[in-house]
Amino acid sequence: MTNSSGTNLDSRKAGPAGTGSRDGARSEILIDKTGQAEVITASDGSLTVTVPIRIKRRGSRKAVALPDGSAMQPRPWDDTPTPIQLALARGHRWLAMVESGEARTLSEVAEREGMDRAYVSRMVNLTTLAPDIVAAILDETLPPEVTLFDLASGTPLLWEEQRERAGL
């Protein structure tokens, strides 16, 4: 693949033993965020199709978004929450249980849920995240290198420190 500056990111050959497609022509996949869709016909009859797209991370899946921001409607199996979204929801639910008096302590919540107390405590830490970090989790725009463990363990209370840690 090449980006808009012409840097080669990846190219894949199709067909037997990497010789190209079944008819002998070489196939390349090029991904570029900018430009217009176009079809170029070469003198040998091969076609080059260019479609500007952006690949958006959706948890462990990837979705394609067009440059104008539009995207296909997610398939029914694509709209399930990501693990980090589930953890955030659990943390808020477990904190609400303690605040409402439904449970007296996080240890009691852990026992009811059949979870480890330390895990419950880490997920409740997510309730102190800065609003823009929560939005990034929900919008799935959090940098891919930021993990649930990074956000839930030893979470700084100052939002600016949280943003630095999350790379935002």
Sine and cosine of phi, psi and omega as CSV:
sin_phi,cos_phi,sin_psi,cos_psi,sin_omega,cos_omega
0.00,0.00,0.54,-0.84,0.10,-1.00
-0.84,-0.54,0.55,-0.83,0.06,-1.00
-1.00,-0.04,-0.07,-1.00,-0.09,-1.00
-0.90,0.44,-0.38,0.93,0.03,-1.00
-1.00,0.05,0.03,1.00,0.05,-1.00
1.00,0.01,0.06,1.00,0.01,-1.00
-0.95,0.32,0.77,-0.64,0.01,-1.00
-0.96,0.27,0.89,-0.45,0.02,-1.00
-0.99,-0.13,-0.63,0.78,-0.07,-1.00
-0.09,-1.00,0.59,-0.81,0.20,-0.98
-0.62,-0.79,0.60,-0.80,-0.04,-1.00
-0.84,-0.54,0.71,-0.71,0.07,-1.00
-0.99,-0.15,0.62,-0.78,0.03,-1.00
-0.95,-0.30,0.31,-0.95,0.09,-1.00
0.99,-0.12,0.01,-1.00,-0.07,-1.00
-0.91,0.42,0.71,-0.70,0.10,-1.00
0.78,0.62,0.52,0.86,0.07,-1.00
0.93,0.37,0.41,0.91,-0.05,-1.00
-1.00,0.03,-0.02,1.00,-0.04,-1.00
0.86,-0.50,-0.24,-0.97,-0.01,-1.00
-0.96,0.27,-0.01,-1.00,-0.06,-1.00
-0.88,0.48,-0.49,0.87,-0.01,-1.00
-1.00,-0.01,0.16,0.99,0.07,-1.00
1.00,-0.08,-0.19,0.98,0.01,-1.00
-0.98,0.20,0.53,-0.85,0.00,-1.00
-0.99,0.11,0.69,-0.72,0.02,-1.00
-0.94,-0.35,0.70,-0.71,0.08,-1.00
-0.78,-0.63,0.54,-0.84,0.10,-1.00
-0.94,-0.33,0.88,-0.48,0.00,-1.00
-0.90,-0.44,0.77,-0.64,0.02,-1.00
-0.88,-0.47,0.82,-0.58,-0.02,-1.00
-0.64,-0.77,0.70,-0.72,-0.04,-1.00
-0.98,0.18,-0.34,0.94,-0.12,-0.99
-0.87,-0.50,0.20,-0.98,0.07,-1.00
0.97,-0.24,-0.09,-1.00,-0.01,-1.00
-0.92,-0.39,0.44,-0.90,0.08,-1.00
-0.93,0.36,0.67,-0.75,0.01,-1.00
-0.42,-0.91,0.38,-0.93,0.07,-1.00
-0.84,-0.54,0.79,-0.61,0.00,-1.00
-0.88,-0.48,0.79,-0.62,0.03,-1.00
-0.98,-0.20,0.82,-0.58,0.02,-1.00
-1.00,0.07,0.25,-0.97,-0.02,-1.00
-0.90,0.44,-0.41,0.91,0.01,-1.00
-1.00,0.08,0.07,1.00,0.04,-1.00
1.00,-0.04,-0.10,0.99,0.01,-1.00
-0.97,0.23,0.42,-0.91,-0.01,-1.00
-0.92,-0.39,0.61,-0.79,0.15,-0.99
-0.88,-0.47,0.86,-0.51,0.00,-1.00
-0.95,-0.31,0.81,-0.59,0.00,-1.00
-0.90,-0.43,0.83,-0.56,0.06,-1.00
-0.75,-0.66,0.89,-0.45,0.01,-1.00
-0.96,0.28,0.82,-0.57,0.00,-1.00
-0.66,-0.76,0.23,-0.97,0.12,-0.99
-0.76,-0.65,0.71,-0.70,0.01,-1.00
-0.99,-0.13,0.84,-0.55,-0.03,-1.00
-0.95,-0.31,0.74,-0.68,0.01,-1.00
-0.97,0.24,0.77,-0.64,0.09,-1.00
-0.82,-0.57,0.99,0.14,-0.08,-1.00
0.90,0.43,-0.85,-0.53,0.01,-1.00
-1.00,0.02,-0.07,1.00,0.01,-1.00
-0.98,-0.21,0.20,-0.98,0.06,-1.00
-0.80,-0.61,0.61,-0.79,0.03,-1.00
-0.84,-0.54,0.52,-0.86,0.01,-1.00
-0.99,-0.14,0.77,-0.64,0.07,-1.00
-0.87,-0.49,0.67,-0.75,0.03,-1.00
-0.98,0.20,0.33,-0.94,-0.05,-1.00
-0.84,0.54,-0.49,0.87,0.01,-1.00
-0.98,0.20,0.04,1.00,0.03,-1.00
1.00,-0.05,-0.21,0.98,0.00,-1.00
-0.96,0.27,0.43,-0.90,0.02,-1.00
-0.52,-0.85,0.33,-0.94,0.08,-1.00
-0.93,0.37,0.48,-0.88,0.09,-1.00
-0.90,0.44,0.69,-0.73,-0.02,-1.00
-0.89,0.45,0.57,-0.82,0.09,-1.00
-0.94,0.34,0.40,-0.92,-0.08,-1.00
-0.79,0.61,-0.56,0.83,-0.03,-1.00
-0.99,0.12,-0.14,0.99,0.00,-1.00
-1.00,-0.01,-0.18,0.98,-0.07,-1.00
-0.99,-0.16,0.34,0.94,0.11,-0.99
-0.98,0.19,0.57,-0.82,-0.02,-1.00
-0.90,0.43,0.51,-0.86,0.07,-1.00
-0.97,0.24,0.30,-0.95,0.02,-1.00
-0.84,0.54,-0.61,0.79,-0.01,-1.00
-0.95,0.32,-0.55,0.84,0.08,-1.00
-0.92,0.39,-0.66,0.75,0.05,-1.00
-0.88,0.47,-0.67,0.74,0.01,-1.00
-0.89,0.46,-0.66,0.75,0.03,-1.00
-0.88,0.47,-0.70,0.71,0.02,-1.00
-0.90,0.44,-0.68,0.73,0.03,-1.00
-0.88,0.48,-0.71,0.71,0.01,-1.00
-0.84,0.54,-0.71,0.70,0.01,-1.00
-0.92,0.40,-0.63,0.77,0.01,-1.00
-0.91,0.41,-0.67,0.74,-0.02,-1.00
-0.93,0.36,-0.61,0.80,0.07,-1.00
-0.91,0.41,-0.64,0.77,0.04,-1.00
-0.89,0.46,-0.58,0.81,0.04,-1.00
-0.88,0.47,-0.66,0.75,0.00,-1.00
-0.95,0.30,-0.70,0.71,-0.03,-1.00
-0.90,0.43,-0.54,0.84,-0.01,-1.00
-0.99,0.13,-0.21,0.98,-0.04,-1.00
1.00,-0.01,0.00,1.00,0.03,-1.00
-0.88,0.47,-0.55,0.83,0.10,-1.00
-0.74,-0.68,0.56,-0.83,-0.05,-1.00
-0.99,0.11,-0.55,0.84,-0.06,-1.00
-0.62,-0.78,0.22,-0.98,0.08,-1.00
-0.92,0.38,-0.48,0.88,0.07,-1.00
-0.89,0.46,-0.64,0.77,0.03,-1.00
-0.92,0.39,-0.64,0.77,0.06,-1.00
-0.87,0.49,-0.73,0.69,-0.01,-1.00
-0.86,0.51,-0.68,0.73,-0.01,-1.00
-0.89,0.45,-0.71,0.71,0.01,-1.00
-0.89,0.47,-0.63,0.78,-0.07,-1.00
-1.00,0.10,-0.16,0.99,-0.04,-1.00
0.94,0.34,0.54,0.84,-0.04,-1.00
-0.90,-0.43,0.28,-0.96,0.09,-1.00
-0.95,0.30,0.66,-0.75,-0.03,-1.00
-0.87,0.50,-0.63,0.78,0.00,-1.00
-0.90,0.44,-0.62,0.78,0.04,-1.00
-0.90,0.44,-0.73,0.69,0.01,-1.00
-0.86,0.51,-0.69,0.72,0.00,-1.00
-0.88,0.47,-0.68,0.74,0.02,-1.00
-0.90,0.43,-0.63,0.77,0.00,-1.00
-0.93,0.36,-0.57,0.82,0.06,-1.00
-0.92,0.39,-0.50,0.86,0.08,-1.00
-0.83,0.55,-0.49,0.87,-0.01,-1.00
-0.90,0.43,-0.33,0.94,0.00,-1.00
-0.95,0.30,-0.18,0.98,0.01,-1.00
-0.99,-0.14,0.11,0.99,-0.04,-1.00
-0.94,0.35,0.51,-0.86,0.05,-1.00
-0.86,0.51,0.56,-0.83,-0.03,-1.00
-0.83,0.55,-0.60,0.80,-0.01,-1.00
-0.94,0.33,-0.47,0.88,0.07,-1.00
-0.95,0.31,-0.66,0.75,0.05,-1.00
-0.88,0.48,-0.68,0.73,0.02,-1.00
-0.88,0.47,-0.65,0.76,0.02,-1.00
-0.90,0.43,-0.58,0.81,0.06,-1.00
-0.91,0.42,-0.73,0.68,-0.05,-1.00
-0.94,0.35,-0.58,0.82,0.02,-1.00
-0.99,0.10,-0.11,0.99,-0.03,-1.00
0.87,0.49,0.66,0.75,0.05,-1.00
-0.92,-0.39,0.17,0.99,0.06,-1.00
-0.90,0.43,0.68,-0.74,0.02,-1.00
-0.82,0.58,0.64,-0.77,-0.10,-0.99
-0.88,0.47,-0.40,0.92,-0.01,-1.00
-0.98,0.20,-0.19,0.98,0.02,-1.00
-1.00,0.09,0.83,-0.56,-0.04,-1.00
-0.95,-0.31,0.22,-0.97,0.07,-1.00
-0.85,0.52,-0.67,0.75,0.01,-1.00
-0.87,0.50,-0.66,0.76,0.02,-1.00
-0.85,0.52,-0.64,0.77,-0.07,-1.00
-0.99,0.11,-0.51,0.86,-0.13,-0.99
-1.00,-0.06,-0.37,0.93,-0.07,-1.00
-0.98,-0.21,0.83,-0.56,0.02,-1.00
0.88,0.48,0.62,0.78,-0.05,-1.00
-0.89,0.46,0.85,-0.52,0.07,-1.00
-0.91,0.41,0.53,-0.85,0.01,-1.00
-0.99,0.17,-0.45,0.89,0.01,-1.00
-0.98,0.19,0.79,-0.61,-0.07,-1.00
-0.88,0.47,-0.59,0.81,0.00,-1.00
-0.89,0.46,-0.65,0.76,0.05,-1.00
-0.91,0.40,-0.60,0.80,0.05,-1.00
-0.89,0.45,-0.69,0.73,0.01,-1.00
-0.88,0.47,-0.67,0.75,0.04,-1.00
-0.88,0.48,-0.69,0.72,-0.02,-1.00
-0.90,0.43,-0.59,0.81,-0.02,-1.00
-1.00,0.07,-0.09,1.00,0.00,-1.00
0.96,0.29,0.47,0.88,0.01,-1.00
-0.97,-0.23,0.00,0.00,0.00,0.00
